[in-house]
Amino acid sequence: MRTSISTNHQVMQRVKVGLVGLAAVILLIGLASAVFSAANRERAAEAAAASKVEVAVNPAVANTITPADPAKEPLAELGVAPTTAEANATSPEAPR
Protein backbone atom coordinates (compact mmCIF):
# COMPACT_ATOMS: atom_id res chain seq x y z
CA MET A 1 0.00 0.00 0.00
CA ARG A 2 2.93 2.31 0.64
CA THR A 3 4.01 2.35 -3.01
CA SER A 4 0.51 3.32 -4.15
CA ILE A 5 0.49 6.42 -1.94
CA SER A 6 3.96 7.52 -3.08
CA THR A 7 3.02 6.89 -6.72
CA ASN A 8 -0.10 9.03 -6.38
CA HIS A 9 1.98 11.74 -4.73
CA GLN A 10 4.49 11.67 -7.59
CA VAL A 11 1.74 11.80 -10.18
CA MET A 12 0.10 14.79 -8.49
CA GLN A 13 3.46 16.54 -8.20
CA ARG A 14 4.13 16.00 -11.91
CA VAL A 15 0.68 17.31 -12.80
CA LYS A 16 1.24 20.42 -10.67
CA VAL A 17 4.66 21.05 -12.23
CA GLY A 18 3.20 20.63 -15.71
CA LEU A 19 0.35 23.04 -15.00
CA VAL A 20 2.72 25.62 -13.52
CA GLY A 21 4.93 25.32 -16.60
CA LEU A 22 1.93 25.70 -18.91
CA ALA A 23 0.75 28.76 -17.00
CA ALA A 24 4.25 30.27 -17.24
CA VAL A 25 4.36 29.77 -21.02
CA ILE A 26 0.90 31.33 -21.46
CA LEU A 27 1.94 34.26 -19.26
CA LEU A 28 5.11 34.82 -21.31
CA ILE A 29 3.16 34.70 -24.58
CA GLY A 30 0.65 37.23 -23.25
CA LEU A 31 3.43 39.52 -22.07
CA ALA A 32 5.23 39.34 -25.42
CA SER A 33 1.97 40.05 -27.25
CA ALA A 34 1.33 43.12 -25.11
CA VAL A 35 4.86 44.44 -25.68
CA PHE A 36 4.68 43.97 -29.46
CA SER A 37 1.23 45.52 -29.78
CA ALA A 38 2.35 48.54 -27.75
CA ALA A 39 5.40 48.91 -29.98
CA ASN A 40 3.25 48.76 -33.12
CA ARG A 41 0.85 51.41 -31.80
CA GLU A 42 3.77 53.65 -30.83
CA ARG A 43 5.40 53.30 -34.27
CA ALA A 44 2.11 54.15 -36.02
CA ALA A 45 1.60 57.19 -33.80
CA GLU A 46 5.15 58.40 -34.50
CA ALA A 47 4.67 58.01 -38.25
CA ALA A 48 1.39 59.91 -38.20
CA ALA A 49 2.87 62.67 -36.07
CA ALA A 50 5.94 62.94 -38.31
CA SER A 51 3.84 63.35 -41.45
CA LYS A 52 1.69 66.01 -39.81
CA VAL A 53 4.77 67.90 -38.63
CA GLU A 54 6.30 67.78 -42.13
CA VAL A 55 3.16 69.24 -43.69
CA ALA A 56 2.82 71.87 -40.97
CA VAL A 57 6.45 72.95 -41.30
CA ASN A 58 6.57 72.88 -45.09
CA PRO A 59 3.15 73.40 -46.69
CA ALA A 60 4.64 72.86 -50.15
CA VAL A 61 5.03 69.17 -49.27
CA ALA A 62 1.26 68.72 -49.43
CA ASN A 63 1.26 70.11 -52.98
CA THR A 64 4.06 67.92 -54.32
CA ILE A 65 1.89 64.88 -54.87
CA THR A 66 1.57 64.37 -58.60
CA PRO A 67 -1.34 62.48 -60.11
CA ALA A 68 -0.71 59.41 -62.16
CA ASP A 69 0.26 60.15 -65.74
CA PRO A 70 -2.71 59.12 -67.90
CA ALA A 71 -0.50 59.02 -71.00
CA LYS A 72 1.43 56.07 -69.57
CA GLU A 73 0.00 52.78 -70.54
CA PRO A 74 1.68 49.96 -68.63
CA LEU A 75 0.21 47.22 -70.80
CA ALA A 76 1.38 48.98 -73.96
CA GLU A 77 4.84 49.41 -72.46
CA LEU A 78 4.99 45.68 -71.82
CA GLY A 79 3.79 44.97 -75.35
CA VAL A 80 0.62 43.23 -74.21
CA ALA A 81 -1.83 45.77 -75.64
CA PRO A 82 -1.49 48.38 -78.37
CA THR A 83 -1.20 52.01 -77.40
CA THR A 84 -4.21 54.21 -77.98
CA ALA A 85 -2.37 56.05 -80.74
CA GLU A 86 -1.71 52.77 -82.55
CA ALA A 87 -5.28 51.60 -82.00
CA ASN A 88 -6.69 54.84 -83.41
CA ALA A 89 -4.36 54.75 -86.44
CA THR A 90 -5.13 51.13 -87.38
CA SER A 91 -8.87 51.18 -86.78
CA PRO A 92 -10.95 51.59 -89.93
CA GLU A 93 -12.95 54.74 -90.22
CA ALA A 94 -16.60 54.47 -89.51
CA PRO A 95 -18.84 54.68 -92.60
CA ARG A 96 -20.62 57.97 -93.03
C-alpha positions as CSV (number, residue, x, y, z in Angstrom):
1,M,0.0,0.0,0.0
2,R,2.9,2.3,0.6
3,T,4.0,2.3,-3.0
4,S,0.5,3.3,-4.1
5,I,0.5,6.4,-1.9
6,S,4.0,7.5,-3.1
7,T,3.0,6.9,-6.7
8,N,-0.1,9.0,-6.4
9,H,2.0,11.7,-4.7
10,Q,4.5,11.7,-7.6
11,V,1.7,11.8,-10.2
12,M,0.1,14.8,-8.5
13,Q,3.5,16.5,-8.2
14,R,4.1,16.0,-11.9
15,V,0.7,17.3,-12.8
16,K,1.2,20.4,-10.7
17,V,4.7,21.0,-12.2
18,G,3.2,20.6,-15.7
19,L,0.3,23.0,-15.0
20,V,2.7,25.6,-13.5
21,G,4.9,25.3,-16.6
22,L,1.9,25.7,-18.9
23,A,0.8,28.8,-17.0
24,A,4.3,30.3,-17.2
25,V,4.4,29.8,-21.0
26,I,0.9,31.3,-21.5
27,L,1.9,34.3,-19.3
28,L,5.1,34.8,-21.3
29,I,3.2,34.7,-24.6
30,G,0.6,37.2,-23.3
31,L,3.4,39.5,-22.1
32,A,5.2,39.3,-25.4
33,S,2.0,40.1,-27.3
34,A,1.3,43.1,-25.1
35,V,4.9,44.4,-25.7
36,F,4.7,44.0,-29.5
37,S,1.2,45.5,-29.8
38,A,2.3,48.5,-27.7
39,A,5.4,48.9,-30.0
40,N,3.2,48.8,-33.1
41,R,0.9,51.4,-31.8
42,E,3.8,53.6,-30.8
43,R,5.4,53.3,-34.3
44,A,2.1,54.1,-36.0
45,A,1.6,57.2,-33.8
46,E,5.2,58.4,-34.5
47,A,4.7,58.0,-38.2
48,A,1.4,59.9,-38.2
49,A,2.9,62.7,-36.1
50,A,5.9,62.9,-38.3
51,S,3.8,63.4,-41.5
52,K,1.7,66.0,-39.8
53,V,4.8,67.9,-38.6
54,E,6.3,67.8,-42.1
55,V,3.2,69.2,-43.7
56,A,2.8,71.9,-41.0
57,V,6.5,73.0,-41.3
58,N,6.6,72.9,-45.1
59,P,3.1,73.4,-46.7
60,A,4.6,72.9,-50.1
61,V,5.0,69.2,-49.3
62,A,1.3,68.7,-49.4
63,N,1.3,70.1,-53.0
64,T,4.1,67.9,-54.3
65,I,1.9,64.9,-54.9
66,T,1.6,64.4,-58.6
67,P,-1.3,62.5,-60.1
68,A,-0.7,59.4,-62.2
69,D,0.3,60.1,-65.7
70,P,-2.7,59.1,-67.9
71,A,-0.5,59.0,-71.0
72,K,1.4,56.1,-69.6
73,E,0.0,52.8,-70.5
74,P,1.7,50.0,-68.6
75,L,0.2,47.2,-70.8
76,A,1.4,49.0,-74.0
77,E,4.8,49.4,-72.5
78,L,5.0,45.7,-71.8
79,G,3.8,45.0,-75.4
80,V,0.6,43.2,-74.2
81,A,-1.8,45.8,-75.6
82,P,-1.5,48.4,-78.4
83,T,-1.2,52.0,-77.4
84,T,-4.2,54.2,-78.0
85,A,-2.4,56.1,-80.7
86,E,-1.7,52.8,-82.5
87,A,-5.3,51.6,-82.0
88,N,-6.7,54.8,-83.4
89,A,-4.4,54.7,-86.4
90,T,-5.1,51.1,-87.4
91,S,-8.9,51.2,-86.8
92,P,-10.9,51.6,-89.9
93,E,-12.9,54.7,-90.2
94,A,-16.6,54.5,-89.5
95,P,-18.8,54.7,-92.6
96,R,-20.6,58.0,-93.0
